[in-house]
Amino acid sequence: MPSDRRWAPARPTFAGRVAEYVASMFPPLVQVPTGVIIVLAVHAGLQGLAGTAPIRVGARVVAAAATTVLLMLLLRVQDELKDLGTDAALAAAGDPRFRDRPAVTGRITAADLARLRRVLIAVLVAVNLPLGAVPLAAFAAALIVTLLSGRWFFHPAIAGDLVLAFWTHNPIGLLYATYTAAVFVQDFGVARLSPGAPVLLVALWLPVAAWEIARKIRAPEEETAYETWSARLGWRTAATVPPLLCVGAAAGLAYVGRASGLGPAYPAALGAAVLLVAGASLRFLRAPSPRTSRLRPYVEVFAAVGSGGLVLALALARGVGWLDAP
């Protein structure tokens, strides 16, 4: 056992082991709202740009939210399968971020994870088959790219290069947002798709990129064999990237808010959230330590304000109604 933590024997059933794995590695109280809010932000944001009032949600949006959450879980499971050997080695070396993971401690097996992967794919296909041609095509593209990412896109060099891994894997989040845009097109028609749609999609993806970088920033004394952005770029350079990405996201989302006729409260909230990220980064730059290196929570706050704030602002300004599927 790579940890001093005492574990009871692994649960005897597949469902029990999966439940424990999900609770540990994909906490539903965090991940489900995250996926749902992103879908609502894309769909409602596109309606805002199109001038729709009230903002309408329907069965396809519910299916898109379920699809996005399940795709996020599929990515998590595939990452687990890809990194089983690496995680075990890091745990054996004493890295506290890895030593208590379910796959490392034997709380779930590789066979369990492979089975869970098959179940997720089957459920995803079943959910998307009835949604219509445009969402189904976008879903197929998102699923294929997701599955290819589980094989490192058949390019082994990606596995050993943090930059290659980032540019091949992180934009998958942008592809998921595009899938929700396809659901919007099925609901409202392509003629209602605003020229500002790409700005919305990129602005909602940039915090995902900032989060991915922020979670791999450590103080010099925290570095291990695990490759981090602070080791790759230097801790000073790495710490400046998340706030810069959040500034770009805030500018794009402020544009969407202005184009949607929203008042000053939403851009003010975006500005405050950017300052929060920038302040955390500055604190780390002035005094790097294991305590100040935790930039990830501040980026998560910004992401919640950006996407959740847009949904709330549009709902308050225009009202909310149910959309009957044609």
C-alpha angles and dihedrals in degrees: 000000000000093000138056088227113112113232128192114230115287113274113271098231132064091232092052094049091047091049091053092045093050092047090053104037103024106027105200095212088062106029100042095054089044093056094042094049092050091053092047091047092054096043096041092041091055089049089050091053090047092052095243117166127217101026105242132207127184146166094296091055090052089051091047091052091050090047094051093049092048092048089052089052090047089054090050092051092047091049088052092053092046094050103040094113095040093048092050091051093049091048091050088052089056101255103161093209092065110028096084099041113130094238091050095048094044095249087130129019134222088248090055091051093049090050091048089051091056092048092051093050092050093049092047093053092047092051094050103042094083097045100088137261100290098049091041092055092047091047091051090053092048093048094047093050090046091052092046090052088058087064094045085252085288089287108115093193089072091067092062100041120074094198094049090047091051097050094044098043111027096061088062084087088061089052090054090052089051088054089058089049087056089054088053090052090051090049100043108013131256091269089070093057107111124222084237092065095099090054090055094048095048092044090054091047098049093073088054089056090046090051092051091054096040093055091057098053118106138170114256093257091053097057118117134164087292108105112240135178089243090057093043099044102019121262094264095053094041093053092057095056102072095053091047091052090048090052089055091048092049092051092051094046092047088054090052090049093050093046088050092053096247121158129244098275095081097051089044090055090048091052092050091049092050090051089052091056092043091050092052090049092049091050090054092047091052096045115011112201140134087268098052097039092076099102095146098084091054092052088049090055090051092049091051092050092046099049101023092042091053092052092047094046093050092046092051094045098045109016127235131265140170120261116217111216113241 
